[in-house]
Structure formats: structure tokens, C-alpha cells
Amino acid sequence: METLQRTANRGSISTGYDIENSLKLEEDNSENITTTNQVAGDRKTWTFSAWIKRTDLTYDYATIFGAEFTIIKFLGDDRLGLELYNGTYYSLITTQKFRDTSAWYHIVAVCDTTQATASERSRLYVNGERVTVFDTSNSPPLNSEFAIGQAGSAGSGAWLRLGQFFAGSDYFSGYMAEVHYLNGTAAQASDFGEYDSDSGIWIPKEYTGGGYGTQGFYYKFDNAASLGEDSSGEGHDANSINNITSADQMVDSPTNNGCTLNILASLEGSNDITEGALVSTGKAGGGGNFNGTYGTIGIDPFNSTVDWYWEIETSIGTSGSDTDIGIGWIKESRITSGSTAYNNVYADGISRYSSQTANAAGDIWGVLLETGATPVMKLYRNDGLIYTATHGSGGVSFDTLMFPYITVKGTSVDARLNFLNPASSFSIASGNADPNGYGNFEFDPKGGYAICTKNLAEYG
């Protein structure tokens, strides 16, 4: 069963509290943040709160946070687990599965073994709701102590790890934002978020409670030069930022959710989707096989009041035979009907690069969707217009919901996307924002808006 869709936060709800940044983590790159606890803390009571958006599913020990074997993680079947260990495991493993890669989840884990009631000694909250149904649920004994909170020197298992299991593997793939670790404090989910009064959707709010203790921290990820900087006021900056660069600072956040590639929607083959679901790498190669993937946010081209823009950079030149890339928009009706072969979606506003002009490594393509009664897709290569697809002309037709779409053929071809902020490997030499100030594009978006939920909420 997929979990809590009613309250999943897709970033489109107006809120007085904005989260500006997130950190993108990639399992394949072994990216993580670690902090050495030279000073002992409270080993009985702590709270962890973070907003996350997943970009890879169905692999075991997708670790969010922990020390030694005490961890918060996703299991191989996408259930969420809180495991406390001190020679014996005391676990909360959810029945629900968390597979929505288009939404931000707010996860709060609380340990407080000083509680007289056993069921209050470990707690999990998702999107403001306390989880009460578990496949595994066993409470620790009164006043038990665990690895989180203990002192530890460099290289010891007592390091606090964000995005990595302590054994040196089992990393997290996705985005994290607004990360709080309170040592010595048992907080509530309502200290970090609230329900929107109109929609009932769980949204962030500013945490004002303090109680970080001798080890706690607050990561805002707002300083690209120091992404492990502690904003709690306690000065507990991370000791080690591993395989993370300033390019991993993102503006995709719980209050402005950016479009990414839908990792559950490899329509014509099996793609590798990496770098925060912003890179698609072809796997079939040759034989006319295209691997198609669409975005997580759709646009109504007839009723939206603004135009929309996104970019793609290619890793190598394409020949149209063994290596090729197509770019454009796909109809919702194609997706729901399963009619997604490359030739079928051509009339939706897809242009194969090599059929328009030669494509070289590093070329940047811009896609502009002009909306209105007669929508038009315009394709630009290095800012020069090379292709136009008009609704009702030449067999082209659009649905009332269109999704950004990429096809990739060839194992050596990377398609690097930029809907709101670029993939880490996307080379941005100059920065251009949309009319609302959102996005970081290589070229002027020509009046088009970045595909993100703040724009979607305002303009439809």
C-alpha cells in the first residue's frame, strides 16, 4: 500500500514559511555528511526531523540518518524503518510503502526511553501523522541507551551520518531539506509542520523550540560553500562532506517542488535515472530502441496563463542510428493508454535531434511551450530556433495535460535535464531566471517559466 497520498506535499500550497534550499544526494556517488561527536550527549532521548524527496526506490538500507546500527532508513520494499540497536534490535517497520517520487515527505523519528509507557519510547511520524500500524514493532526497555548521542572519535561508528549507513555503504538517493537533530529533546511533528487550513496538506513551519543539546544541528543547506553548516546556533558544523559539491545545493524544496524525471515511468525500455532524477542514460543502444521517460509535473497547454521553459544538455554527439535523443512533450492519454512508442509520440511535439540538425557534445537545447488556444512547442539548439510544433498542424495535437518527455538511445548517451535547477553535470556558464526569478538556465527562457509548483500554483 502506498502511503498518505492525501497529505503528500508537492510544494504547491501557499505557506508563510519558505524553505529555500535542499541537498541532493546520490547513492552511486557515495555522497553523505558525517559529524564526529567529541562530546557525549543524551543517548536516551533525541528527535530527528527532515523533509525528503526520493529519487531511487527498492534498494535496501537507503539510510536517511543514524549512528552505528541505530538508523532511520527505507527497506528494499520501500517500507520505512526506525531501528534502535545496543546489542538487541528494537524496531519500528511500517506496513506502508513510500514510493511517491513526485512529492516531499516529512519524516520525524523520536526516541525517548525515559517514558514509562513502552509504546512512547520510539515513535515515527510521516506528513504530520503518527504511524501506528507496523509490520514490526517492539519497544526498547526503560532507560535504554543507543549509539545516537554517544561520543566518538574519527573513524568510529559513533559518527552521526546523514545519507549513509556506518558500514561504509547503503547510501540515500534523493533530496533532503530542513534537517533538525535535537539531542536530549523529544519533540512532536507539529513542532516542525502544520496542516494547511484549506487543503489539509501538511506543510513546513519554522521550528522555534531549541533543545539541540551538546550534539544537535540544523542543516538548511543555504551555504553552497559549506553545505554541512549548522544553523542551530550551537556551532555543530559537519566534520566531513563526502563527494558533495556546491552543485548539489538545490532550490527544489518542500515549498517549491521542482519537476524531475519520473523514475517509475521508463516507457519504452530501462533507463538509468540519476543525479536527483535529472539525468537519463540510455541502456538499449542500437536497433531502433528508444528509452522514454517523462516528468513528474504536467502542464495544461490550453488553460495555463503563461508559457513554460526547460533545458537539456547532451553528453555526446548523436548520429540518429546507435545514439540518439528526442525531446518534447507527451500527452497524458499516451501515458495512460500505454501507447508510448517513439513513432506514436512524435505527433505530440517530440523532435528527434538528428532529424533537425547535427548534435554535438555539450549542446544545450531549450524547450518552450507557448500556451493558449493553439499551443506551440519551440525547440532551440544553443539558443537558435530549429523546430516548431503547432497544435492542429502537421498531425501535431496536444492533450489538456502534457508532460516533459525525453527519449534516449545508446548506452553512452546522457540527457542532463534542467527544469528548475540543473543536474550536477549540467554545465551552466551563465545564469538566467524566469520572470518570477525561479530557475537557473543557460539561456534566456524567452518569457517561459520554470516547471515548479510555485509557478504552477500561480499560473496553472
Order of alpha helices (4+ residues) and beta strands (2+ residues): beta-beta-beta-beta-beta-beta-beta-beta-beta-beta-beta-beta-beta-beta-beta-beta-beta-beta-beta-beta-beta-beta-beta-beta-alpha-alpha-beta-alpha-beta-beta-beta-beta-beta-alpha
